[in-house]
Amino acid sequence: MPVPGPIALARGVVVAAGDDVPSAWAGAPVREVDEAALASPEAMVSALHDAWMHRRPVVIRLLVEADRVRTPESVAGDVWRLSPRLELWNDRLHFLLWANTYDARDGIEPVWWWGRKAARLGAVEGGGADVVLADGRPAWVDGGPRRPFDADTLDGAVVVHREVVDLGHLRPDPPPRPVRAELAPDQLEAVAHGSGPARIVAPAGSGKTRVLTERLRHLVVDRGFDRESVLAVAYNKRAQLELEGRTADFAPRVATLNALGHQLLGRPRVLDEREVRRIIDELVPPRQRRANTDPIAPYLEGLSAIRLGLRDPEEVEAERDDVPGLSAAFDPYRAALRRARAVDFDEQIYAAVELLLADGEFRRRTQQAHRHLLVDELQDLTPAHVLLVRLLAAPGLEVFGVGDDDQVIYGHAGADPAFLIDFAQLFPGATDHPLQVNYRCPVAVVDAARHLLGYNRRRVPKEIHAGPLADDHPSALVVERHPPELGASTMTARVRAWLDEDVEPAAIAVLTRVNSLLLAPHVALTEAGVPLSSTLPTDVLSRTGMRAALAYLRLGAAPDRMQPDDLQEVLRRPSRGFPNWIGKWMSRTMSLGDIRSLPDRIDDAKVGMKLADFAEDLTRVAAAVAAPGATTRSVLAVIADDVGLAGAMSMLDGSKGGQSGSQLDDLDALAQVADLHPTPATFETWLRGVLAKRGREGGVTLSTVHRVKGMEWDRVVVAGVTDGVLPHRLSENEEEERRVLHVAITRGRHRVAVLADVTRPSPFLGELDGTAPVRVARTLTTRPTEVTPIPKRERGAKAPLGDPSSPEAAAAEEALRAWRTERARTDGMPAYIVASNALIRAIAERRPSSAKDLFAVHGMGPSKLELYGDEILAILDSLSPSPNTRGA
């Protein structure tokens, strides 16, 4: 019979079929593990886990052979098919059967197997507790969740935990010792957490890193946990180094998830991006290359979406039109990595999950070194990351998860607030220890953040207050609404005012929603002589929208000497339905008069009309440049709106979520910079000269919000809080957009300025003070082609869906198939990469007459529109009746 005592009395007992229940458990609930329980184990595992977590005695009547659950499960097949919530029920059931139970299956005397294992390490069973240690002290070998016990309840005995026995020694846990760090009450409660999983929701500025480091110290130093069983998981290398620096005095184990995966895989060689690109290039079909584009980058993104997002390769390929052949290349790509005995960055996670699932014995051994996981920035983990954490932490699932669902801004990468919202489902029995005080930000910012986030519905309910020493000045957060032409100068004046107050440049940050909108702040501050540390991409002017707009500017400024490269650049922006051969007519330096004369020289009336329209566009731009009082902004407005470049760019944007910006953002950025140099003829030369100036360390930080998670400055400007930018026009998740603004304003320690275009104010502005009404969140369900009106040049109503068996549809399909064959031959790629049979058939049935209508055809994404749109429209146009106009 078990020895009386607070630890022994909390244990369960396993009995066999037909055996009597030992008297000590006469009143305990009985759970029968039978064939039905094995077939559907969730309810049984949940009940036993609850009893184990809360140390409630339970009788387990084992009605099947123990070997049925002794062997760890193995899961083969594609990892991407799995959910981060995957449960290995048999593994957990086996653990719960024996973790804290006596074995009474022989019907004689219950056996405490942990005592037997301790005896094999040198202890002696009995002696008033489970065992007597070599030094003569009686000891309980505890099988429950590891927690400190009050010495008064142990009657002179010590506690050796089963984790210690598993590691091969008998070192007792030290007597309870209080947390010694000076912490706020909410922080102290989290650090002193007893046992089991814990969710620490840590709002911005609440001291999450301090809580994490002190929790590590408390486990390893105060509570004597073996270093080999505790691991702190840092989100990235920078966070790892910070944790290691703060804990150097006791040197706990700290690693990133990638480093951990790399270690589990035996530390294979990690390929650099150049090698990865070479493998991809050999596996995917040939692609028509476009100037200033990176054809491999979309495949890198697609591979990440599959492996880290646990998504079907076919779905990933289908949702975007710039990764043809991705799904077919996925398995060969991974096979190529295996042949090279190497991994890439994401494979460190994906292959580690695959290994842990496939090799149950390896998984069980590995889990011994991960009994207690402390996970930082849990809200930023992808589904594959979460699955890796759960596999390592099982079967006890003791995870101390620190994060903030209100800072989930990487939804495009698979991050999801659900991982924190549903933490107790992922890690059963979890305790909440919310942090409630923002020690970083002034009162006005904390209040604004609370109001703003209150409009979100998918979040953990929480209270957030400013710290006791927070600056309570009402101007700590200001919202400045400026005319569109004064955005850059308003931002510069704000930064200059702070510098005049003797604030160091390095203590100031200017943040934007997307990369391209850093252009105006970068140029304006450079011109003002302010030192910068800028993340503005060096190739920003090479993006499609900016490239086309600048080409139009050059053509308009030199109508007598139009360069062929510029003509080719704008010929199809916006789409005009030109046939492929039209480019040869623009292969020399030409005047506007030369362009106007082309319709009379070409023996195709339809193409002639399109050339006349093109000449009219160029004339419009040249007139805008030459007009009295012309400014760069006014000319760019003509290019965007009258010529139709904005409408063309809105279609090229597609629906990628706006994480790195859109082509329309680029035109916006160029317009903002235009106000700093109003002379259109010299604008580009001036702009490139400013961008050639190098920044330096210690300057004002210019960055997108997505790059500055975890960082802070004394003064912060959030520029471009404008409708269509924040929330972004392409985002499908308005709540995440709100979280982006929240992250931006909470980077500021003392002063924050939010700048907004008065003509396009963000709907979030009224939410900062809580005065805005609650709105139905905007959800993007169709392509955002209507952001900017499509110009009148793309005439023609949307064609109705025709009869697929009609002669017109058949002729169109035949012509399109012939075009596809020739295009594939010319470009040296498979025909299906140019256009699938389904796309050819859909275009033939609808017979669109404009780029807008063509883009509406299912399967016609932005990339295909850019590559083939004009050619397809030209073919369809050639099949329609010719107008009665001039001939050759």
Buried (B, 14 or more C-beta within 10 A) or exposed (E): EBBEBEBBEBBBBBBBEEBEBBEBBEEBEEBBBBEEBBEEBEEBBBBBBBBBBEBEBBBBBBBBEBEBBEEBBEBEEEBBEBEBBBBBBBBBBBBBBBBBBBBBBEEEEBBBBBBBBBBEBEBBBEBEBBBBBEEEBBBBBBBBBBBBBEEEEBEEBBBBBBBBBBBEEBEBBEBEEEBEBEBBEBBBBBBBBEBBBBBBBBBBBBBBBBBBBBBBBBBBBBBBBBEEBBBBBBBBEEBBEBBBEBBEEEEBBBBBBBBBBBBBBEEBEBBEEEBBBEBBEEBBBBBBEEEEBEBBEBBBBBBBBBBBBBBBBEEBBBBBBBBBBBBBBBEEBBEBBEEEEBBBBBBBBBBBBBBBBBBBEBBBEBBEBBBBBBBBBBBBBBBBBBBBBBBBBBBBBBBBBBBBBBBBBBBBBBBBBBBBBBBEEBBBBBBBBBBBBBBBBBBBBBBBBBBBBEBBEBBBEBEBBBBEEBBEEEEBBEBBBBEBBBBBBBBBBBBBEBBEEEBBBBBBBBBBBBBBBBBBBBBBBBBBEBBBBBBBBEEBBEBBBBBBBBBBBBBBBBBEEBBEEBBBBBBBBBBBBBBBEBBEBBEEEBEBEBBBEBBEEBEBBBBBBBBBBBBEBBBBBBBBBBEEEBBBBBBBBBBBBBBBBBBBBBBBBBBBBBBBBBBBBBBBBBBBBBBBBBBBBEBBEBBEEBBEEEBEEEBBBBBBBBEBBBEBBBBBBBBBBBBBBBBBBBBBBBBBBBBBBBBBBBBBBBBBBBBBBEEBBBBBBBBBBEEBEEEEBBEBEEBBBEBBEBBEBBEEEEBEEBEEEEEBBEEBBEBBBEBBEBBBEEBEBEBBBBBBEEBBBBBBBBBBBBBBBBBBBEBBBBBBBBBBBBBBBBBBBBBEEEEEEEEE
